[in-house]
Amino acid sequence: MGFDDGRKLKGVYAAEVLHNKQVTPHMVRLTLGGDDLRRFPQRGFDQWFRLFLPRPNGEATNFDAVPEKLGTIDYLKYLRHGDRPPLRNYTVREHRPDLGEIDVDFVVHGDLGIAGPWARTAQPGERVVLMDQGTGFDFAADASFHLLVGDESALPAIVGILRDMPRDARGLAIIEIPDMADVQDVAGPEGVEVRWLARGDSAAQPGALAIAEVKAFTPEVPTTLSAYLVGERTIPAEGRRHLVSVGVPKSRITFVGYWRIGKAQA
Ligand SMILES: Cc1cc2nc3c(=O)[nH]c(=O)nc-3n(C[C@H](O)[C@H](O)[C@H](O)COP(=O)(O)OP(=O)(O)OC[C@H]3O[C@@H](n4cnc5c(N)ncnc54)[C@H](O)[C@@H]3O)c2cc1C
């Protein structure tokens, strides 16, 4: 699968918040539960989904406005509902189908926006709806080296990929986080180094440390590298430009901007 294949998937899954836990200073983990999540497809890696949330400020939310899939026409119909639930993109952190539970890690990024502020105070019993979008990462079995790069919003995706990669994979994962206290446990292959970069008290813009690290990286064999670049939009944009300039074929680079500094998701 790839990031573009998600729109072909059909089906929505109702759930409710079961638990809300602060896992690190900038990350809140919501456990979502419900019978629908027993049949939510379990794909592992960086499986992501559309999350339909309650409207802010306690406004009534019409979850019936959620379409079965997100083709252009379905999306336009959804937009016509003034009381529609807002929509954001998130990653499955862990899925326990036997219990009908999914954990989702939300970056806590202040008071702006909808999903981040909601997650901070979400209460057990609050309703949401999920739409599976598949995986963006496609394991390249012929790759001699895997480069995975992202910021804190990509932490769930990169940690999931590391968890599910073949144990003999070789590579480097670069994960930029706000603070070293935001490091999480990783169960990756021994041959994949995990490099955490903390912005800490520096004035670095989100993504700047990760980009500098990618620019300092020269693949041994560019034509057999597999690269995955996600997070704040400058990470995939500048990271890809560098890798192409050192000879990595464009077809071997998966890249998606997850969010954009100063710009709310539509
Ligand atoms: C495939 C995919 C998977 C994703 N998985 C996850 C995930 O598992 N966990 C996760 O936390 N995010 C994830 N994201 C990113 C998430 O969708 C965005 O961060 C989203 O903008 C958050 O929505 P919001 O309502 O909080 O903020 P918005 O309303 O979109 O934006 C409001 C303001 O907040 C700022 N902002 C948004 N996100 C961040 C951030 N991460 N850090 C700092 N400032 C921010 C914006 O620049 C804007 O100024 C994923 C994105 C994609 C495309």
The ligand as an SDF file (V2000), in Angstrom:
LIG
                    3D

 53 58  0  0  0  0  0  0  0  0999 V2000
   -0.8950   10.0570    7.8040 C   0  0  0  0  0  0  0  0  0  0  0  0
   -0.8220   10.9600    9.0330 C   0  0  0  0  0  0  0  0  0  0  0  0
   -0.6860   10.3990   10.2940 C   0  0  0  0  0  0  0  0  0  0  0  0
   -0.5800   11.2240   11.4230 C   0  0  0  0  0  0  0  0  0  0  0  0
   -0.4490   10.6390   12.6580 N   0  0  0  0  0  0  0  0  0  0  0  0
   -0.3620   11.4290   13.7780 C   0  0  0  0  0  0  0  0  0  0  0  0
   -0.2610   10.8450   15.0880 C   0  0  0  0  0  0  0  0  0  0  0  0
   -0.3300    9.6330   15.2730 O   0  0  0  0  0  0  0  0  0  0  0  0
   -0.1300   11.7010   16.1380 N   0  0  0  0  0  0  0  0  0  0  0  0
   -0.0980   13.0770   15.9850 C   0  0  0  0  0  0  0  0  0  0  0  0
    0.0070   13.8070   16.9800 O   0  0  0  0  0  0  0  0  0  0  0  0
   -0.2040   13.6420   14.7560 N   0  0  0  0  0  0  0  0  0  0  0  0
   -0.3410   12.8540   13.6570 C   0  0  0  0  0  0  0  0  0  0  0  0
   -0.4800   13.4250   12.4220 N   0  0  0  0  0  0  0  0  0  0  0  0
   -0.4420   14.8950   12.3270 C   0  0  0  0  0  0  0  0  0  0  0  0
   -1.8020   15.5300   12.6570 C   0  0  0  0  0  0  0  0  0  0  0  0
   -2.7680   15.0980   11.7260 O   0  0  0  0  0  0  0  0  0  0  0  0
   -1.6220   17.0590   12.5690 C   0  0  0  0  0  0  0  0  0  0  0  0
   -0.6790   17.4920   13.5220 O   0  0  0  0  0  0  0  0  0  0  0  0
   -2.9210   17.8270   12.7150 C   0  0  0  0  0  0  0  0  0  0  0  0
   -2.7190   19.1160   12.1610 O   0  0  0  0  0  0  0  0  0  0  0  0
   -3.3810   17.9930   14.1440 C   0  0  0  0  0  0  0  0  0  0  0  0
   -4.6260   18.6280   14.1460 O   0  0  0  0  0  0  0  0  0  0  0  0
   -5.0270   19.7840   15.1680 P   0  0  0  0  0  0  0  0  0  0  0  0
   -6.5080   19.9260   15.0730 O   0  0  0  0  0  0  0  0  0  0  0  0
   -4.4250   19.4940   16.5110 O   0  0  0  0  0  0  0  0  0  0  0  0
   -4.2970   21.0870   14.6210 O   0  0  0  0  0  0  0  0  0  0  0  0
   -4.6900   21.9600   13.3090 P   0  0  0  0  0  0  0  0  0  0  0  0
   -6.0520   22.5270   13.4490 O   0  0  0  0  0  0  0  0  0  0  0  0
   -4.4320   21.1640   12.0850 O   0  0  0  0  0  0  0  0  0  0  0  0
   -3.6120   23.1390   13.3840 O   0  0  0  0  0  0  0  0  0  0  0  0
   -3.7320   24.2030   14.3330 C   0  0  0  0  0  0  0  0  0  0  0  0
   -2.3640   24.7870   14.6170 C   0  0  0  0  0  0  0  0  0  0  0  0
   -1.5780   23.8070   15.2900 O   0  0  0  0  0  0  0  0  0  0  0  0
   -0.3480   23.6240   14.6190 C   0  0  0  0  0  0  0  0  0  0  0  0
    0.0070   22.1890   14.6870 N   0  0  0  0  0  0  0  0  0  0  0  0
   -0.6660   21.1430   14.1200 C   0  0  0  0  0  0  0  0  0  0  0  0
   -0.0390   19.9880   14.3910 N   0  0  0  0  0  0  0  0  0  0  0  0
    1.0520   20.3000   15.1350 C   0  0  0  0  0  0  0  0  0  0  0  0
    2.0930   19.5240   15.7050 C   0  0  0  0  0  0  0  0  0  0  0  0
    2.1590   18.1820   15.5890 N   0  0  0  0  0  0  0  0  0  0  0  0
    3.0490   20.1790   16.4110 N   0  0  0  0  0  0  0  0  0  0  0  0
    3.0130   21.5390   16.5610 C   0  0  0  0  0  0  0  0  0  0  0  0
    2.0480   22.3290   16.0210 N   0  0  0  0  0  0  0  0  0  0  0  0
    1.0740   21.7060   15.3230 C   0  0  0  0  0  0  0  0  0  0  0  0
   -0.6040   24.0680   13.1620 C   0  0  0  0  0  0  0  0  0  0  0  0
    0.5720   24.5040   12.5610 O   0  0  0  0  0  0  0  0  0  0  0  0
   -1.5850   25.1890   13.3510 C   0  0  0  0  0  0  0  0  0  0  0  0
   -0.9240   26.3980   13.6300 O   0  0  0  0  0  0  0  0  0  0  0  0
   -0.6140   12.6260   11.2820 C   0  0  0  0  0  0  0  0  0  0  0  0
   -0.7820   13.1880    9.9960 C   0  0  0  0  0  0  0  0  0  0  0  0
   -0.8860   12.3650    8.8890 C   0  0  0  0  0  0  0  0  0  0  0  0
   -1.0680   12.9680    7.5120 C   0  0  0  0  0  0  0  0  0  0  0  0
  1  2  1  0
  2  3  1  0
  2 52  2  0
  3  4  2  0
  4  5  1  0
  4 50  1  0
  5  6  2  0
  6  7  1  0
  6 13  1  0
  7  8  2  0
  7  9  1  0
  9 10  1  0
 10 11  2  0
 10 12  1  0
 12 13  2  0
 13 14  1  0
 14 15  1  0
 14 50  1  0
 15 16  1  0
 16 17  1  0
 16 18  1  0
 18 19  1  0
 18 20  1  0
 20 21  1  0
 20 22  1  0
 22 23  1  0
 23 24  1  0
 24 25  2  0
 24 26  1  0
 24 27  1  0
 27 28  1  0
 28 29  2  0
 28 30  1  0
 28 31  1  0
 31 32  1  0
 32 33  1  0
 33 34  1  0
 33 48  1  0
 34 35  1  0
 35 36  1  0
 35 46  1  0
 36 37  1  0
 36 45  1  0
 37 38  2  0
 38 39  1  0
 39 40  1  0
 39 45  2  0
 40 41  1  0
 40 42  2  0
 42 43  1  0
 43 44  2  0
 44 45  1  0
 46 47  1  0
 46 48  1  0
 48 49  1  0
 50 51  2  0
 51 52  1  0
 52 53  1  0
M  END
$$$$
